[in-house]
Amino acid sequence: MRPVRVLAIPAGHTYVRHLLPAPGTGPARAPAVVHLADPPVPDALKPQPGQWWPHQGLTVSWLREHADDFDLVHLHFGFEHLTVEQARDFVAALRDLGKPLAMTVHDLTNPHLRDQTSYDRLLDVFVPAADELFTLTPTAARSVRQRWDRATTVVAHPHVLPLERIRQRPAKPPDGPVIVGVHLGAVRAATATVELLEPLLQVVRRLSTEGRAVRLRVDLRPRAGSAELADWLARRGDEVEVERLGWQDDDALAAGLESQDIAVLPYRWGTHSGWAEACRDAGVHVVAPDHGAYADQQPTALYRLGDRAATEQSLHAALSDCLAAPPVDRATLATSRARDRERTAHSHARRYAALVEPRVDVVIPWFRDQRALDRLLSALEQQTFPMHRMTVLVGDDGSPAPPAIGQRPFQVVVRRQRRDGFRAGAARNLAVGAGSAPVLLFLDADMAPTATYVQRMYDAVRETRGLVVGRRMHALLDPETPWSSPDGDQAPAGAQLLPQPAWLDEGYAATRELRDADERSYRFVISAVAGIDRALFERIGGFEESFRAYGGEDWELAHRAWIAGADLRHVGAAVAWHDGEEQGRRGAAADRVERKNKELRALAQLIPDPRLRHGSLAWEHPQVAVLLREANNQAALIACAASVFASGDVALIIPPGITAPPELATDHRVRATYRRGRTPWEIRLSTPCVLTETVQAIVSAGPVIYRHPDLEASVVDVRAAHRHTPSRVVHRVPPWVVPRSLVHPVDLEAEWGWRR
């Protein structure tokens, strides 16, 4: 397969160049990717050497002239000069040419612009139109979801300095001054100057009187900045070093950064910072503003740019944290940066390949019903989705003889497992492992999809990056009538229409097709007509393989996907027909009850839904897990456990290496190991304490972080944490903790009422 040719806008920027694998590493199980060189800027614009802006790839005429040279466009930045009409023409031209558009949302607010109106309008064109969205941090991903209802792939900013340069930093004299650097550069619209430098200088003076000497350095381009800044620097010449910047290659940039110890980012607004990444590569501690998404880029400390007193106070705390922080281990950093670059390149390559050549794996669990499989394969032959981009993966659940596939216009792979009860989930997992497409569609062998089913489901999975479910219709299908795909919910030829399950339609209507899904909406996911993003499927571990009877594995998978932060979606137009009535209508009433009881008992072991299980019983996967960071005092641990277990459906997770006291040793609710992924709520405590409320009452108030010298506590909504939703921070002991229980040793007589 030839490399994917990407028109990266721009290609010559350091960030974009480092999205490709490092030289000599090559693609690991991913397609090769090449970037087109940035087109020359017209001479009439008098470009400087290496100048790529304004990028000619943003013009419709260039796109049409060079359409045969690239497979897709990846837009990064450098488009703020466009009008909205030009942006729309650019998008329309790509659609006409059949070229996908990928976009990385670097800046939600543009640091070059004071008025964001025109930039916001451009984002409103590009972000909804992009076939694939990337961004650099969870905070930015959350903002994109809130603003445009689009899912994004989060890929961390790659290294900026060359990897070989990161490994070594020249030794500095141990008694030399601490250099605090502020890079003003050309002074963009978002750059804070005097309003930051004045309180920062006050902090530098104060720190110098408290211990080691500290110096302030300002980097500035010639003739950049205002008269106010020039005057301030002139008046502070004895205390502030000013570095006048010229053109710098990588070595000069690295040397300048390595001469600093702390870098303060001077941004009044913005989203991400490449400069912060360069400082990190150079082993420099970064102090970032507390707005935008800078906090997600792993700075050493944060400050708040507000009134002068507040700015000075926060800067003092931030610089003090930096001075107390250990030096950066450059060798370890270089290794992690190289590993991150490989992951980033792999992620981009996989997404590019999915855009250029959409592929889908259709997964079918099967057991000795050749006639049903023949009908299903015939229905797949009638799909509008391209046959050569579809692979059918059959998981044989221990049939006496393998299935007969015959000649098909798509590839079919069969994987077989031994018979050990009804193991449809395990058969699906086995089949999935034989494929590689980014989208997985699951169809039971007794289903027959309409012609647009695969395309509609594929589109929905690509849009949501989550778990989607089609519409399962019921009929008695005529085994003698060749399958001919009907339109919509029109009954197939020769079929007898059966009642449709009203409870599913009611569930989809009540949740706006699962757009308003909640923690119980897993009940509306049916694996007979389901689809999921492969990366999500792999991340949550696939289907649970302990099921040995029909039913439940789809609900369990959907519950884990929900907790992992996935979107759910019902695609009512993606219709597939089931041969026969739904399982709940089959057999005598007593048999149906017995069957449902078995299913519920299996599900209750795995899904901590209060309306699925009884809270007074002890379950392996609790609704709430209480996690202790340390538990060195046995009396405190016993008192804590007693208060926790006043609640139902809870587990207490003690630190590894801690031996539970005899009072708790036989209680399996006390554990040193904890399998995440099924428990929707966590309460994390830095030390054992006595709770005054049930854990259910505590989590019902929502996620919150409590910070206090005696106790750090977090109430965590696991799904919200996966979706990068910030928690409220409160600086006090939680109101549901007995303060005296934080004093060790704990007096159990007092706690339990003997001397209360």
N, C-alpha and C positions, 0 to 999 in steps of 0.2 A: 504494500500500500504506500502510495507516495505521501510525502509530508503534507500536513494541513498548512496552506499558505494564508497567513493572517496579515491583513492590512491593519496594523496597529497604529492608532493615532494618539500620540506619536510613537515611532519605533525607536528613536535615538535616545530617549530619556532613560536615565539610569534605572528607574523603577521598572520600566517596560522591558529593558534588556535583561533584567534579572528575573523575569518571569519564564525565561527559557532555562533549560537545564544548564548547570555549570559545565564548562568545557571538559570533555573527557568522561562525563557521567552517562550521557545518553538517556533515552526514555526507558523507564522501567515499566513494562507492561502497559505502555501508553503510546499512542501514535506520535510520530515525530512532528514537530511544529517548526515552521520557519516564519520570520517576519520580513515583510517587504521593506526595503529601505525607504526612508522618508523622501517623498518627491522633492526635487529642487524648488526652492522658492523663486518666483520670477525676478529677473534682474531689476525690473522696474521698481521693486520694493527695496532694493539695495540691502540684501541680506548680509548678516555677519557670518563668518565661518561657523559651520555647525548649526545654523539657525534652521528650525523646522517650521516655525510659525510665520504667517498663517498657513495651516496645513492644507495642501492642495487636494488631499484625499477627501476633504469635506465638500468639494465642489462637484456638482452633478456631471459636468462635462468631463472631468478627470475620471470619475467612476465609470462612466460609459466607455471611455476610450481604453481603460485598462481593466475592464471586467474579466478578461480571460487570464489575468495575472494573479488573482487572489480568489480564495474560497469564502472568506467571511471578513467582516470588519469588526475590530475591537476598539471602541471609543473610550479613551481615558480622560483626556482634558485638552484644553486649547481650542474650545469651541465657543467661548463666550462672545466672540466678535460676530457671530452669526445673528441674523434676524430670525424670528419665529418662522417666517415664510421659507427662508433658506433651509432651516432645520427640517421643516416638513417636506420640502423638495428632496433633501438628502435621504430621508427615511423612505419616501415614495420611490426614489430611484433604486434603492437597494431591493425593495419589494419587486419592482419591475424586473430587475436583473436576477431575482431569485437568490440573493446573497443574504445570509443571516447577519444580524447585528447583535454583538455582545457589547456590554457596557460595564465598566467599573465605576461605581459611584464614589469618587474620591472626595468631592466637596459638596456637601449639602448647602453650605454657604460659601461663596467665593471670596477668598482672601484678597483678591485684586480689586473688588468692587465695593463701593460704599452703598450704593443702591442695588439691592438684590432683585428688583422686580423683573428685569429682562432675563437674568440668569434663571430665576425660578420658572419663568415661562418656557425657557429652553429645556429645563429638566422635565417639565410637564409634557414636552414632546418626546424626548429621548427615552426616559425611563419606562413609560407605558409601552413604547414601540419596540423596546429591546427584546430579542428572543432569549437572551440570557443575561442575568444581572450578577455582578460580583460587587463586594465591598470589602473593606479592610478590618472592620471591627464589629462586634455584636451590637454596640450602641448605634452605629450607622445602619445596620441591618434592621434594627427595631424601628428606626425612623423611616426607612424606606417602606416597611410593612404598614406603618401607621398612615403614611402620606399617600401611598399609591396602591396599597394592598398587593404588593409584589413580594415574592420570596426571593432571597438572594443567597449566593454562596459566599461565605466569609472566608477569605484567604488573607493571612497576616502579611503585612508589608515585608517584602524581602530585604535582605541586607543592602546597604548603600555602598559602603567601602568594599574594595576587593577582599574576597575571603582570605587570601594570603596575608593581607595587611592587618586583618583583625586579630590574628594569632599573637602578635607581639606588639607591645607598647614600650617605647623607650622609657627607661627608668628615670624618675624625677628625683631631685634631691629631697630627702625626707624632711629637711628643715625649711624648704622653700615655701613661699606663700601659696595659699589656696586660690586658684584663679576661677572666678565666677564670670562666665562669658554670656553676653547677650548678642545674638546675631541679628542686626537690623537689616543688613544687606542693602537692597535698593529702597527699603521702606515702602512696603505695600500699603494698600488702604487699611488693612486690618492690623498693621503693626502699631503697637503701643510704644511710645518713645518716652518723653519726659514724665508722663504720669506713672510709668513703671520704673524708670531709672532713678528718680528721686527717692521713693521709698526703698528701692533696692540698695541704693548707696547708704542710706541710713542703717539698713540691716547689716551691710558689710562693715560699716564703722563699729556697730555694736558687737558683732561677732569677733572683730579684731581685738576688742577690749576684754572679751571673755576667754580668750585662749589663743589659738593659732592665728597668725596673720592671714588676712583675706584681702584679695585685690579684685576690683571690678574691671572687666575688659569689654569693650564695645567694638563689634565688627561693623564696618560701614563702607558702602560703595562711595567713590568720589562724587561729590556734588549731590548726594542723596540726602533726603530729609528736609526739614523746615528750618527757617531762621531761628525759631525757638529752640530746636534741638542743637543747632550749631552754637547758639549762645550758651546753652546749658553746658555743652561739652567744653567750651572755651573756659567757662568759669570754674569747671571741676577738673581742669587739666592736671592738677597735682595728684588727684585721687583716682582718676579714671584713665585707663590705657585705651587709646583709640587705634584700632587696626584698620588701615585703609586697604580695602580689598581690590585686587585686580583679577584677571582671569586665573583660575586655579585648575590644575589637573588633579587626578585622584590622589597622587602622593602629596601634593601641596595642601589639598583639602584635609587629608588625614593628619598631616603634621600640625596644621593649625588647630584641629580639634584636640589632638593628643596633648597639646600644651595646656589645655584647660582641665579643670577638675569637675566643675558644675556648669551646666548650661541651663539658662532660664529662657523659656520660649515666650516671646513678647506678643502674643496674639490676643487681640480684642474679640475676634470671632474667627470661626473656622471649624474644620471637622477633623482632618488628619494632618500629620506633619512628617514629611520625609527628612527634615532636618533632625527631628528627634531620633529617627532611626540611624542617621549618620553618627550622631553623638553616642548613641548606644553602642554602635560598632567600635567607636574609638575608646570605649571604656569610660565615658564621661557620664556622670550622674545627671539625669534630666529632671528639671522642675517645670511642670506643665500647668497651664491654666485649667481650672476645674470645669470648663464648659466644653462643648463639642464632644468629640470622641477620643480626646487625647488620653484620658485615663485608661482606656483600653489598650494603649500602645506601650504599656509597662514602664511608665516613668517612675523615677525613684520617689517623687513627692509631687504634691499639687499645691497651687496657690490660687487665691481669689483676687481678681482685678476689680476693685470697687473704689470706695473712697480711700483716701490716702492712709488713714489709720488702719482700716481693715486690710488693705493691701500689704502694708508693712508688717502687720501681725502675722498674716498667713505666710508671707515670704520668710519671716524669721523662723517660723516652725518648719517650713519646707527645707530651708538651707541647713537648719540644725539636724534634720533627719538625714540629709545627704552627708554631712560631716561625720555622723555616727555610723553610716552604712559601710559595710566592708567593700574593699575594692572589687571591681568586676574581674572575674576570671576569664581572661580573653581566650584562652585555649578552649575552655568549655563553651564559651559563647560562639566561637568560630564553628565548632562542631555542630551546635544546635542550629546555627544560621544555615549551614550547608544542608542539614537535614530538612529544615523548613523550606529551603529553596527547592529541593527535590520534590517535596510534597506539593508545593504550590505549582510547580511546573506540571506535575502529574495531574493535578486537579484541573488546571486549565486545558491540558491536552485532551482529557476525557470529555470535558464539556464541549470543546471545539468539535471533536469527532461526532458527538451526538447532534450538533447543529448542522454539520456538513452532510452527514449521512445518518439520518434518524434510524435507530434500530430498536426493536422490541423483542423480548422473550415472552412467549405465551406458554404458561406452565400448566400442565394437566396432570392431576393425580388420577390413576386408572387402576381398575381391578376387573379383569376378565369379562369385559363387555365390549366385544369387538364391534357390534353393530352401532352402539352409541359412539364409539371412537371414530368409526367411519363417517358418521353423520357430522360430528364435530369437525373433523379434518376437512370434509367437503365444505362446511360453512366457512372455514378459514380460507379456503381457496377462493371464495367469493368476496373477500374483503377488499375495500378500496385502498387499504394500506399496501405499499409496494411489497410484493412477495419476497423479493431478494433481500429485503431488510427485516424480515420476520423469521425468527427461529422458534420452532415448537419443541418444547422440552417436556417429555412424558416421564412421570415418576410412577413406575409400576410397583404397586403395593403388594408384591408377592403373588402375582397371578401364576396359575399352573403352567401357562405357556406365555411367552412374550407376545406383545401385540404385533399385528401385521400392519405395516405402515404403507407399503406400496409406493408408487412414484408420485411425488408431490412437488409443486413449484416452489416450495420453501424447504429449508433444512429441518429435519426432524432428528432429535437425539433422544434415545431411550436410556433411562437409568433404572435398575431394578433393585429392590430390597427384599429381604426375606419376610414371610408372612408372620406377624405377631400381633394379631388383633387388627382393628381398623386404625391405620396410622397414616391418614391423609396428610397431616402436617409434616411428618417426617419424609413422606414421599415428595412433597412440594420442595422441601429444603434440599433433598437429594438432587432433584431436577434442576433447581436454581443454580446449583454449583457447576452444572455443565454449560452454563451460558455466561455472557458478559455484557449484554445490552443494558443501557442505563435505566430502562423502564421494564418492569415486570408486570404482566397481566396474568391473573389466575382465572381459569375456567374449569369447572368440574366436567367430567367426561360425559355426563348426561345433559350438557348444555349445548345450544346451537345459537351462535350470535348472528345478528343481522349484519348486513354488508359494511356498515359504517362503524360497527362496534369498536374494532381495534383502533381506528383513527381517532374516534372521540375519546376513548379512554386514554390513549397515548397523549393526546393534547392536554387532557385534564391533569395527568400526572406531571407532565412537563411544566404546566402552569403553577401547580400547587407545591411541587416537590414533596408531596405528602402521600396520604392514603385515600384512594377514591373507590367508589362503589357504583356499579352500573345498575340498571333496572332488570330484575329477574321476573320474567313473565312465565305463567304456568299453562300448559296445555298437554293433552294426550297427543303425541306426535305419531303420525301414521308411519310405521316402519317400512311400508311398501312404496311410499311416495318419495322420490328423490328430493333432497333438500334444495329449496330455492328460497333465498333470503327475502323475507317480506320487508316492507317499509315500516319504520316506527313500531307501533304496537299492533299492527295488522296481523291477524292470525295466520300462521303458515298454512300452506296448501295441505288439505287433507287432515288438519288438526282439529281436535275438539277443545275449545277454550274452557279453562278451569277458573274457579274463583282466585282472585289475586289477594295476597295477605294485606288486609287493610292496615294492620298495625305498622307495617313498614311505610306505607304511603303517609300515614298520619305522622310518623316520626320525622320523615323528610320534610313535610310541610311545616311542622312546628319548629324546625331548626333552619328554615330557609335553605334546604338542600345541604344541610350539615355546615353551612357557613356560621351558624350560631350554635355549633355543637358544644356540649358540656361534658362533664366527667362521666355521664352515663350514656353518651351517644355511641359508645362502642357497640351497643346492641343493634345498631342499624347497619353494621358492616357485615356483608355476606361474602365469604371467600369464593363462592361459586362465580361471582362477577366482580372481582376486586382487582385493583391495580395499585402499584406502589413504586416509588423511586428506589432503585436498587441500593443506593448509598444509605438511605434510611433503613431499608430492610436489613442490610448488613450491620448497621450500627445498633439496632435493637435486638439482633440475634436471631432473626427469622422466626419461623413458627415454633411453638412449644411442642416438643416431641414426646411428651409423657402421655398424651391422649391415646387411649386404646379403644375408643368407641366413637360413633358419629357425633359431631356437633361440639361447638365451643371453642375450637382452636382459632377461628376467625375473630371471635369476640376478644379472646385473650391477646391476640396480636394487636388488635385495634386499641385495646386499653394501654398496652405498652407504647404504641406509637403516640397515643394521646399524651401520656406522661412525658415522653421524649420531646414534646413540643410540636408534633406534626399537625398540619392542617388536615381536616377530613372534608370530603366533598362527595355529594351524590350527583351522578351524571344521568339524569332521567332519560336523555335521548340515546344513551348507549344501551340498547336493548339486547338481551339474550334470552332464549326460550329454554325452559326447563321441561323435560319430558316427565310429566306427572305432577301431582299436587305437592305442596310443601310438606316437610317432614312432620310438622305438628298436627296434620290432619290424617296421617296414615295410621292404620291399625285400630284396635279396640281402645276404648277410653282408658281402661286399666293399664293397658300396655303403654299408652302415651304418657300416663302419669309416671309409671316406673322409668320410662326412658328419660323423661325430663328430670326426674330426681337424680338419676345417675349423672346427667349432664351438669346439673346445678352443683352437685357435690364435687365434681371435677373442677368446675370453674371457681367455686368458693375457695378452693385451696390456693388459687393463683391470682384472683382479682379481689382486692380489698375494697369492695363496694358494700357499704352498710346495708343496702337493700338486697344484696345477694347472699349475704352470710349473717350469722348471728354474732353480735359483738361480744357476748359473754364467753364464747369459745376462744381457744388459743389457736392462732393461725401462723403458718410459717412466714407468710408475706403480710405484714401488718398494714393497717391503714396509716398509722403514724409510727415513725421510728425516732426514738430519742437517742442521740449520739453524744457520748461523753468524750471530750478531748483528753482528760486525765481523770484518774479515779484511784489515787494512792491511799486515801483514807477509807478503811473498810466500813466504819460506822456511818460516814457520810454516804457511801455507796448504798448501804442497806436502807438508810432513811430515804434516799432519793428513789430507789427502786420501789419502796412501799408506796410512795406518793404517786409514782408513775403508774403502778399497777392498780391503782384505784380506778383507772380508766379501762375500757375494753378495747380490744384490737390494737395492741401497742406492743412494741419490743424495745428493750433497753440495750443499746450497743456499747459495750465497754471497750477501752483501748486494747489493742493486741498486747499480749504479755502480762496482762493483769489477771490474777487468779481470783475468781469470784469467791466470796466468803461462803461458808457452808449453808447459810440461810438461803443463798441464791443459786448454789451450785447445781441443784436438780431442776431449776426452773428454766425451761428452754426458751422463755421469753427474754432471758439474759444471754446475750451472745457476744462473741468477740469478732464474728464475721457477719457481714451484711451484704446481701445481694441487691444492688440497686436496680431500678428499672420497673418495678411493680408498685412500690410504695409511693403514694402521691404526696405525702407530707413528711417533713423532717423537722425536729426540734434539736438544734445543736447547742450544747452547753460546754463551756470551757472547764467547768468543775461541777461535781455533784451538788445538788440543792434540792430542797423540798418544794414541791409544787402545791399550790392552793386550789388549782382548778384542774379539771380533766384535760387531757391533751386535745380532745375533740373541741372543747370550748376555747382552748388556746389557739388552735389553728383556724377556728371559725372567724377569728378577728382579722385574718389575712397575714401575709408575709411582713415581717418587720425584723430589724436588726437592733439589738440592745447592746450598748457599749458602756461599760463601767469598770473601774479598776478592780472590783471584786468579782465581776462576772461578765463574760461575753456570751450572748445568747442570740440565736437566729431562729426564726420561724420561717421555714422554706417551703414554698409551693413549688414542687419539683418541675412541673410543666412550665410555670412562669419563669423559673430559672433557666430552663433550656431555651426559652424564647427571649432571654436577655432582658426581662422586665426588672427594672430596679426596685429595690426594697426600701421602705421608709427606715430611716436611721434615728434611733432615740438614745440619748446619752443618759441612761439611768438603769437601775436594776428593774427587771420586768415586774409588773404589778402582780404577777401570778407566782412569785417566788417569795418564800419566807426568808427575810434578810438574815435572821440569826443562823439559818442553816448554812450560810456561807462561811461561818467561823468554825474552823476545824481545831481540835476534834469536836464533832457534833455530840451533843448530849442527848442520847436516845431517850432517856427518861423524860426529859423536858419535851422532846418532840412528840412522844407518844402519849403524853398526858399524865404520867405518874407524878410529875412535879410542875405541871404547867401552871 
